[in-house]
Amino acid sequence: MPTSAAKAELQTRLTAIRARMEAACRRRGRDPSEVQLVAVTKSTTIPIASLLLDLGVDHLGESRPQELWRKAESLPRSVHWHLIGHLQRNKIERTLPLVELIHSVDSIRLLEALESACPLRRPAGIDVLLEVNCSREPNKHGFAPEAISELAGRLNSLQFVRVRGLMTMAAWQEAEACRPTFVELRQLRDRLRSQLCLPHDLVHLSMGMTNDFEVAIEEGATLIRIGTALFEGLA
Ligand SMILES: *Cc1c(COP(=O)(O)O)cnc(C)c1O
């Protein structure tokens, strides 16, 4: 597909997604500015991702650190990068300076490793979300929902790592069936929020993908992560 056609197609898809985001906000009396669209570029190319930047979407998400490094090298420094997949500890040093938010902190070990790496690689500190395996699928990363409230003491002693909320991936199913997962994440967030002191401030719920983002917004999502609905078939 020629570039101009791809750009027009992206614009059409983006307009449709924004309209659906706004409608979901309206159903719950939410202000659309409370919900940030993160475009998940893992399945697309650098040229297509840069067309999206031209259309004004500059929050991009990648699930693999190496792929995030590769795209960050070629795309403008103004991109706000979100790491949304598992971060191995040996990839922390290179990832830390590049990302605005890590959605996928899934173990105490990773929290500790981030905390130790910050003084050299990210002295201003790093914002993270804790990933929760709300759907309790054994093949998924993330803290067990039951483990979240026990983390408060350890989290309150961190100096560099700021917890800004929780993230989850619902099981692959019909959107309405994902609602209990999103409600659970919100309740876990509310409970943990009351246990943590500044600079932790759990404003974010990262939940909702192509299949289920409207339900996630209805249940309080502040960050939705969209890949397929933007990029399918484009590259
Ligand atoms: C790939 C991915 C997404 C995007 O999912 P789509 O269904 O393509 O919108 C969102 N979140 C995570 C963690 C992903 O790995």
Ligand as a Chemical Component Dictionary entry (heavy atoms), coordinates in Angstrom:
data_LIG
# 
_chem_comp.id                   LIG 
_chem_comp.type                 NON-POLYMER 
_chem_comp.pdbx_formal_charge   0 
_chem_comp.three_letter_code    LIG 
# 
loop_
_chem_comp_atom.comp_id 
_chem_comp_atom.atom_id 
_chem_comp_atom.alt_atom_id 
_chem_comp_atom.type_symbol 
_chem_comp_atom.charge 
_chem_comp_atom.model_Cartn_x 
_chem_comp_atom.model_Cartn_y 
_chem_comp_atom.model_Cartn_z 
_chem_comp_atom.pdbx_ordinal 
LIG C1 C1 C 0 0.019  -6.868 21.939 1  
LIG C2 C2 C 0 -0.434 -6.287 23.223 2  
LIG C3 C3 C 0 -1.485 -5.354 23.254 3  
LIG C4 C4 C 0 -2.276 -4.949 22.011 4  
LIG O1 O1 O 0 -3.260 -5.895 21.781 5  
LIG P1 P1 P 0 -4.287 -5.752 20.534 6  
LIG O2 O2 O 0 -5.292 -6.799 20.824 7  
LIG O3 O3 O 0 -3.495 -5.996 19.294 8  
LIG O4 O4 O 0 -4.844 -4.375 20.592 9  
LIG C5 C5 C 0 -1.815 -4.791 24.468 10 
LIG N1 N1 N 0 -1.157 -5.131 25.612 11 
LIG C6 C6 C 0 -0.158 -6.017 25.629 12 
LIG C7 C7 C 0 0.522  -6.333 26.912 13 
LIG C8 C8 C 0 0.247  -6.623 24.433 14 
LIG O5 O5 O 0 1.254  -7.509 24.455 15 
# 
loop_
_chem_comp_bond.comp_id 
_chem_comp_bond.atom_id_1 
_chem_comp_bond.atom_id_2 
_chem_comp_bond.value_order 
_chem_comp_bond.pdbx_ordinal 
LIG C1 C2 SING 1  
LIG C2 C3 SING 2  
LIG C2 C8 DOUB 3  
LIG C3 C4 SING 4  
LIG C3 C5 DOUB 5  
LIG C4 O1 SING 6  
LIG O1 P1 SING 7  
LIG P1 O2 DOUB 8  
LIG P1 O3 SING 9  
LIG P1 O4 SING 10 
LIG C5 N1 SING 11 
LIG N1 C6 DOUB 12 
LIG C6 C7 SING 13 
LIG C6 C8 SING 14 
LIG C8 O5 SING 15 
# 
